[in-house]
Amino acid sequence: MRNNSFLFLILVFALFFNACNTNKQKSKESGLPTTKNAYFGQKPPSLIPEIFAPGIISLNGRYEHAISFSPDLDEVYFSASKKDEDPSIYFSKLEGKKWINLKKANFTKGKKVGEMHPFVNPNGDKIYFTAHDAFTLPHHKESVKTWYVNRLENSWSKAIQLDSPVNEDFTFYPNQAKNGDLFYTNVSKRKMYYAPNVNGKFPQVQEVGIEYGYHGFISPSQDYLVVNARNKENDQRKSDIYVYFKGNDGTWTEPINLGNTVNSNFAETCPSITPDGKYLFFSRYNEEGGLSNFYWVSTEVINKVRPANFKK
């Protein structure tokens, strides 16, 4: 009887370790980044924002704004520029266990002077971005449009200007929810808009219906929207991060300021949520000369201000 119990325990442990090894092998085969190499191996932040990948992504001497990760977290795209330069999109990929050196995307192959605000769609097979001619008033407004590229086997397609009413105005900062609805800022009207996804097309546009906000980013499930906006209660705050929560009836809460741990006396802009829903990214213009770096913080800062009747 004792021998049978011993053999049973051996069998249980053998099955357990075999399952662990199988899961490790599946993780290896899938190419998904491990905790050690996701997000460039940076230590995940808690409720206090931390500068993201200093000396790698966040570099002194330039603006960095609008960052997007692929669904598998093995690619990153963001826009950056030095003072008096038009913005460019840079990217890096995780190959093996290492991130490759940053490269300039140049999606339009020089057809457009500036490229910015990249967003990798939820399926990972398309990148939306903003492109424009020389960014000098008053001519640049007419040239600012939403473009996209399709994923090929090991590269991206020729850049295509989005054929949609989205591009009838001066708009930028495109991003999508999981269902494909496209959200963006209509600068001409100074409002947030969205275009419902209709079989991959966007034939109609409509107002989101929030009070105010700039550089809006929708959560994957559309239960909340983060924006940056001027703090009307504090003249020293030129741009803070706010969140709106969406009710079951489709209406939004009043804007809720994310507080003094996220916001500062410097401007915070271009908020975004990672595909796994764990982190809020934004730019903070606290570098010498008024330049910006990327910061990230746990999305628990959002859940902590979520009204009781708006819980998931």
Secondary structure in CASP SS format (residue, H / E / C, confidence):
PFRMAT SS
TARGET T0000
AUTHOR 0000-0000-0000
METHOD secondary structure of the structure
MODEL  1
M C 1.00
R H 1.00
N H 1.00
N H 1.00
S H 1.00
F H 1.00
L H 1.00
F H 1.00
L H 1.00
I H 1.00
L H 1.00
V H 1.00
F H 1.00
A H 1.00
L H 1.00
F H 1.00
F H 1.00
N H 1.00
A H 1.00
C H 1.00
N H 1.00
T H 1.00
N H 1.00
K H 1.00
Q H 1.00
K H 1.00
S H 1.00
K H 1.00
E H 1.00
S H 1.00
G C 1.00
L C 1.00
P C 1.00
T C 1.00
T C 1.00
K C 1.00
N C 1.00
A H 1.00
Y H 1.00
F H 1.00
G H 1.00
Q C 1.00
K C 1.00
P C 1.00
P C 1.00
S C 1.00
L C 1.00
I C 1.00
P C 1.00
E E 1.00
I E 1.00
F C 1.00
A C 1.00
P E 1.00
G C 1.00
I C 1.00
I C 1.00
S E 1.00
L C 1.00
N C 1.00
G C 1.00
R C 1.00
Y E 1.00
E E 1.00
H E 1.00
A E 1.00
I E 1.00
S E 1.00
F E 1.00
S C 1.00
P C 1.00
D C 1.00
L C 1.00
D C 1.00
E E 1.00
V E 1.00
Y E 1.00
F E 1.00
S E 1.00
A E 1.00
S E 1.00
K C 1.00
K C 1.00
D C 1.00
E C 1.00
D C 1.00
P C 1.00
S E 1.00
I E 1.00
Y E 1.00
F E 1.00
S E 1.00
K E 1.00
L E 1.00
E E 1.00
G C 1.00
K C 1.00
K E 1.00
W E 1.00
I C 1.00
N C 1.00
L C 1.00
K E 1.00
K E 1.00
A C 1.00
N C 1.00
F C 1.00
T C 1.00
K C 1.00
G C 1.00
K C 1.00
K C 1.00
V C 1.00
G E 1.00
E E 1.00
M E 1.00
H E 1.00
P E 1.00
F E 1.00
V E 1.00
N C 1.00
P C 1.00
N C 1.00
G C 1.00
D C 1.00
K E 1.00
I E 1.00
Y E 1.00
F E 1.00
T E 1.00
A E 1.00
H E 1.00
D C 1.00
A C 1.00
F C 1.00
T C 1.00
L C 1.00
P C 1.00
H C 1.00
H H 1.00
K H 1.00
E H 1.00
S H 1.00
V C 1.00
K E 1.00
T E 1.00
W E 1.00
Y E 1.00
V E 1.00
N E 1.00
R E 1.00
L C 1.00
E C 1.00
N C 1.00
S C 1.00
W E 1.00
S C 1.00
K C 1.00
A C 1.00
I E 1.00
Q E 1.00
L C 1.00
D C 1.00
S C 1.00
P H 1.00
V H 1.00
N H 1.00
E H 1.00
D C 1.00
F C 1.00
T E 1.00
F E 1.00
Y E 1.00
P E 1.00
N E 1.00
Q E 1.00
A C 1.00
K C 1.00
N C 1.00
G C 1.00
D C 1.00
L E 1.00
F E 1.00
Y E 1.00
T E 1.00
N E 1.00
V C 1.00
S C 1.00
K C 1.00
R C 1.00
K E 1.00
M E 1.00
Y E 1.00
Y E 1.00
A E 1.00
P C 1.00
N C 1.00
V E 1.00
N C 1.00
G C 1.00
K E 1.00
F C 1.00
P C 1.00
Q C 1.00
V C 1.00
Q E 1.00
E E 1.00
V C 1.00
G C 1.00
I C 1.00
E C 1.00
Y C 1.00
G C 1.00
Y E 1.00
H E 1.00
G E 1.00
F E 1.00
I E 1.00
S C 1.00
P C 1.00
S C 1.00
Q C 1.00
D C 1.00
Y E 1.00
L E 1.00
V E 1.00
V E 1.00
N E 1.00
A E 1.00
R C 1.00
N C 1.00
K C 1.00
E C 1.00
N C 1.00
D C 1.00
Q C 1.00
R C 1.00
K C 1.00
S C 1.00
D E 1.00
I E 1.00
Y E 1.00
V E 1.00
Y E 1.00
F E 1.00
K E 1.00
G C 1.00
N C 1.00
D C 1.00
G C 1.00
T C 1.00
W E 1.00
T C 1.00
E C 1.00
P C 1.00
I E 1.00
N E 1.00
L C 1.00
G C 1.00
N C 1.00
T C 1.00
V C 1.00
N C 1.00
S C 1.00
N C 1.00
F C 1.00
A C 1.00
E E 1.00
T E 1.00
C E 1.00
P E 1.00
S E 1.00
I E 1.00
T C 1.00
P C 1.00
D C 1.00
G C 1.00
K C 1.00
Y E 1.00
L E 1.00
F E 1.00
F E 1.00
S E 1.00
R E 1.00
Y E 1.00
N E 1.00
E E 1.00
E C 1.00
G C 1.00
G C 1.00
L E 1.00
S E 1.00
N E 1.00
F E 1.00
Y E 1.00
W E 1.00
V E 1.00
S E 1.00
T C 1.00
E H 1.00
V H 1.00
I H 1.00
N H 1.00
K C 1.00
V C 1.00
R C 1.00
P C 1.00
A H 1.00
N H 1.00
F H 1.00
K C 1.00
K C 1.00
END
